[in-house]
Amino acid sequence: MRTAHAAFTMNLVGETDVTLLVLPADAYASNDRIFVTVDDAPIDWRILPAAHDTRELVFTAPAGKLAVDVQTTVDGLERPVDEGDAARYLADSRYVEASALRGFVDERFGRVSGFEQIAAMRQWVARGFTYSPAMSGIDDSAVTTLQKRGGMCRDYAHVMIGLARAAGIPARYVGVYAPGLRPPDFHAVAEVHIDGEWWVVDATGLAPRGSLIRIATGADALETAWATTTRNPVMLQSLTVQADDEGLADGAVDDVAERVRIG
């Protein structure tokens, strides 16, 4: 049994349309409790389906203090996640300029292929990059992060996706809840398509991959942002994220050589 809890407050200066990606994917057997208020008054919300079983929590809120609290319990997958067309994840996207990395990938990782090549890429990023939110810019792409040699989870995921796509391996971005992640927060990982299946790759090594809970899946962070607002400016005031897995031992270490799927 896995549990996740996300709570945040925002100051809304005017009527605002809000789309949140904070619910486990629809393929899970989950039990959700959702509370949305503005200045303590309840707000109507709805859930819309999106690609790869992503569930969008959508509402329109008036000016005031927005508070959202989502609590969910996940008891495994009821069915496989809608995989879509793997070929879509070979092309360049907003934060992943795979075509610009092909020469680099051929030179550094061209002597191996398949999962062995992905493992070499992951090891190179894990050893050569510094995990530092201070090094991450909101508009940083895979190429920018390669130049900086550091960033946060979204940056590591973009680099892994870019390297994989440059090698001709479909790769995509997944926003997840991550039991075992310290400090707790939303997390981002890459998935690569090899031997007909999607395998999760996380060069940060910050959380055991076997306990991840899929939230949203897409080409990069642009398609998987946990909060999107339109019409008026907003100011995030507080954010708390917690995820736990009752089967996860304290101090559990991920075997990075093992092939793992998000389940």
Buried (B, 14 or more C-beta within 10 A) or exposed (E): EBBBBBBBBBEBEEEBEBBBBBBBBBBBEBEBEBEBBBEEEEBEBEBEEBBBBBBBBBBEBEBBBBBBBBBBBBEEBEEEBBBBEBEEBBEBBEBBBBEBBBEBBEEEBEEEEEBEBBBBBBEBBBEEBEBEEEBBEEEBBBBBBBEBEBBBBBBBBBBBBBBBBBBEBBBBBBBBBBBBBEEBBBBBBBBBBBEEEBBBBBBBBBBBBBBBBBBBBBBBBEBBBBBEBEEEEBEEEEBEBBBBBEEBEEEBEBEBEEBBBBB
